[in-house]
Amino acid sequence: MSFLNLFVAVPVLTVLGIMFTKDLKGTRIVSAIGMGIQLILAVYLMVFYMSQAGVNNLHEIIFQSDSVWFPSLNIHYYVGVDGIASAMILLTAIVIFAGVFASWKVEFLPREFFISLIVLATGVFGFFISLDLFTMLLYYEIAVIPMYLLIGIWGSGPKEKSAMKLTLMLMAGSALLIAGLLGLYFNSSAEGGPLTFNLIEISKITIPITAQRLFFPLTFIGFGVLGALFPFHTWSPDGHASAPTAVSMLHAGVLMKLGAYGCFRIAIFLMPEAAHEMSWFFIILTATSVIYGAFGAIQQKDLKYINAYSSVSHVGLILFGLLMMNSTAIDGAIMQMISHGLMTALFFALIGMVYGRTHTRNVNEMGGLLKIIPFLGVMYILAGFASLGLPGFSGFVAEMTIFVGAFFHNDMFHRVATIIVVSSIVVTAVYVLRVVGIMLLGPVRHEEHLKLKDATWFEKVSTITLLVSMAGIGLYPLWLSDTILGSLQPIMEKITMYLH
Amino acid sequence: MDFQYILLLKHEILLTLAALIILFVELFLPQNKKRNVINISLIIFAIVAFAGFIPTAQGNLFGGSFQGSRLTDVMKDILNLAVLIVFLQSTGYLKKSENADKMGEYFALIIFTLIGMDFMISAGDFITFFIGLETASIPVAGLAAYDRYKRKSAEAGVKLILLASISSGVLLFGLSMIYGATGSIYFADIAKNITASPLIILGFIFFVSGMGFKLSLVPFHLWTADVYEGSPMNITAYLSVVSKGAAAFIFTIVLFTVFKNITDLWELVMYALAVITITVGNLFALRQDNIKRFLAFSSIAQVGFVLLGIMGTGALGMTSVVYFMLVYVFTNLAAFGVAQAIYNQTGVETISGYKGLYKTNPKLSLVMMLALFSLAGIPPLAGFFGKFFLFTSAASHGYFILVVIAALNATISLYYYLLVVKAMFIDKNDKPIAFFKSSGLMRVSLFITALGIFVVGFASGIFEYIMSISSSIF
């Protein structure tokens, strides 16, 4: 048994534990303890990986364990992580830990809420530890379904409609994915050997280019739907706006990154030739995501919609970086996954907390909140700074790296695309600063807002966890950047092998 | 004849004995103790079902007219298991006062159909096949009309018997053409001589049309929703799981053995049938409010998925079909079980009537949700594995576009399954169904099905076992 199986076992045990709790308090405590253990494990994994990679300069996949599941189809339960997966696991653990504290006040069917939330997280953790395409698909779909109940039961606004839209769009994405993964499977053996779902094994061979041309778009779009790739992003604003706080956090913070990670780890990694051939098309789509999301955010007045559109824009940037297919840009894209994951989770947590107090998410109905709830206000400003890529926060390092990487391409098309995408930073500044100006500064618009209370202890735990992690990357990015770069080496060899 | 060879017929012999014993027991029970026939029948059938799992010899009987192999044994065991669950779920219905005079017949009729299905599965020639088919269809009409004072039930019975006979006629016509072209009724001989000649193609089309009625493939599906709605709910469950399962098994066997030399031809036919069956089934299921009609159309779509498995041919195709039907038995019977529990207690059989069910009956709602998610193919439930292997089977012959179409259809199906989940979990209702406790046997059956939904997927041993025996039929 590999150490990594704990990442699935702990959430499952937590869920079983919650089933046996009697009251609200017990449910909260069991969830917090379970996810706390999970966070400690994730930190340990990251530190262990870094110490190993640092000492031996070996960037191999650690904690590998391979057991046969369905021998006749050669389906294995194969786990193992490299630096990138470890970082994603750490991100997930931080966000779900913060998410549990952010949902401390859920009082309607709390047991069911925490069970669904943690089942969702189980799917995400399972996805990141897996190296077998079948188990990856399995965990991916486990992560999608609890969302329907979470949004449908505990959401706000037109929740049933948003939940249905989100679930169906993501499942349609996974329908494409099933075909894509089966396509990989049936082309996984060049010399007529046994077929395999093993990611590492498949990466050692070259999939025939005709097959790549069919299965790359299927796989990329399949994961791209979850990564809110334009024009498949429409589930994201509605879904995030209707979802309860913790779900928005986990979804925008982690799940959308899971989509991007899949695009990279499966579609681009296994089918680099087709990725290279078709990258122009997807670069146009992702650049559109970036710009469209940013302008979409300007138009919105609802805080959650603003942040949801902003997520579309930022995740578009991640996909954009991945499609540049050089190690600098991909390094930046992966840093952006982590950085944006933390940042947007913090945003959604704060929005949830503000909404819980003011009962409105309309920016124009709030004002002067910084004086009334200084802790949350300052947090919001800091998250905003990170969002617009101010130095000292994680966002700056990540975005800068992506743009530098993108500029390595010196042809007209890439230059123009990059310049367009860079300009989105200005738009980001507009919508972030506008919200800060109206909501936090200026006159108080409602008398009753004067009576609002500042953050409670659990809200502080939630937000500080996220802020500390963000600052940890922003102030000293090298630990993360080096780990990612190291783990990228074998992947880049495969991706650039045919580019001579 | 050796005793060992008689054992090849163990399923059929045991079932015949069981049916006769049940009929006699009911005859000799005193009037005030007639009710005991339910428990006696259950015990007898449980013994028969478990005895089926005892491994026996393989081989042919009656000059190749009857073939027994590990694979046919597994198919029969799956059907026995399904019927056992149906019996457990129907006690509530049978204990109603209007059924007091016809309890034994219920068990006997279902067992008779099972005997027919078993002969059909083991058939080695088209005569045995056809006799099995008729034995399996005629009692079903009686079952569909079991609520004889209800108009809809009588209508269902008449509809079923008329369409079953028409489809049998069509089927028989096709078989006669194949006999005319190849000069034999034995599967093995036909398989050797079959070519894509016009007469055989015509015969094949009639054969597929006839089987299409039994499987309710689109465009031969029109009877399904009416019959399902009219029949008592436990019969609907039986029709949608056992009848369908048996038809799917025999269809697969005949395609894989008799028509294996014209695979190119029938794969095209299956392609078209799969696409329209899944799509039409789904589109009609979208707007149903009656839970029986809803599950009827959903089961049409599910059978369409089976065709994907059939298209894989070979061991993988056979395994994926048998495995999917096993999964389907647990999944669909869980859904029907919950629907029956609710109907027997409250008379509610509409989805809108389920609103707010989770508040009052959380366990039933959870089982229903599991079943629906498994039907939609959501992991980690068994339905995901079943569907994935069907897709794998179709993909192994390069039908990736079909896989995309089917998987997108699975998403559409998720929409209507989620509508039921929404009704139970999300929608508010001032007067939800009050809390009730369903009968002990019903709870046992729901526990078995829920366990099956969880375990059958993960337990790769089941899939591997079917895989290891599935080539024995070729």
Interface residues (C-beta under 8 A of the other chain):
Chain A: W69 F70 P71 S72 L73 I75 F134 L137 L138 Y139 E141 I142 I145 Y148 L149 G152 I153 K159 E160 M164 T167 L168 M171 A172 S174 A175 L176 I178 A179 L182 G183 Y185 F186 L214 F215 L218
Chain B: L316 T319 F373 I378 P379 P380 F384 F388 F389 F391 T392 A395 S396 G398 F400 V403 V404 A407 L408 A410 T411 L414 Y415 L418 V421 K422 F425 I426 S460 F463 E464 M467 S468
